[in-house]
Amino acid sequence: MTARGPLKRSLLGLTDVAYAVYERRLRTELKPERIPEHIGVMVDGNRRWAKLAGTPTADGHRAGADKIVEFIGWCAELGIPTITLYMLSTDNMNRSEAELDQLMEIIGDTLDRLAESRPGGRPVRVNPVGQPELLPEPLATKLWDVTTATGIIPRVRPDGEPAGEAPCVHVNVAVGYGGRQEIVDAVKDLLRDAAKQGKALAEVAEELSTAQISDWLYTRGQPDPDLIIRTSGEQRLSGFLMWQSAYSEFYFAEALWPDFRRVDFLRALRDYANRQRRFGS
């Protein structure tokens, strides 16, 4: 009986070494030109993780928040400049009041951690994606404050003169987000802008293009995601970046989000690198 503890620790140690070796091999196989510029992540499985662990749901959300910070660090180390995190959909807003209150608090804490962190030596720029008006006032304010605090990150030369903008990790935080509503909001904003310019509806309809709609999306000005990852074994988009993902590659991982490891991420990147993207052709 007494030998089980040391034996278990020894086996776990060997497993850690094996994973470390495997991670290094996967990392060396990745070619810089085949690493995605923009990754969307559906952070799914926090509740199931807590249920399997026999702990409160809030513990699953906290473990998921820790993984988010860790994941952004992995992306920073690989030089991936843009990440979109699907943290809270409009459908999730229908959960129990008690769970939502806990979740809102955890999301707020996560935003603070993102604003303070420098993963891979890079500052984080936070951009809210969704409908802040659906959120409780404290979280909506937090989103605004973190967005403002991380909005422009200047560089300074040794002589004190400005030297442009510091390279950063651009993190879109999808909270209170719905893909269909994003498209509706984009069209509404497009029509409002046309009305300000005195354009007739018939003229707007005649000129309307996909590029124009893209210009009014929550992610306007950013490249569409090259790769979208969903954890927990579910294989559906659930309304995530419906417009932007038209030509994205998808990777579905069995691991629940809190259990998603760096080696799982590297496998996803290897899979992406081995695909032949056709962009609809």
Secondary structure, DSSP 4 states (H G I P E B T S, - for coil): -TTHHHHHHHHHHHHHHHHHHHHHHHHHH--GGGS-SEEEEE---HHHHHHHHTS-HHHHHHHHHHHHHHHHHHHHHHT--EEEEEEEETGGGGS-HHHHHHHHHHHHHHHHHHHH--GGG--EEEEEES-GGGS-HHHHHHHHHHHHHTS--EEE-TTS-EEEE---EEEEEEEEE-HHHHHHHHHHHHHHHHHHTT--HHHHHHH--HHHHHTTSTTTTSPPPSEEEE-TT----TTTTTTTTTT-EEEE-SS-GGG--HHHHHHHHHHHHTS---TT-
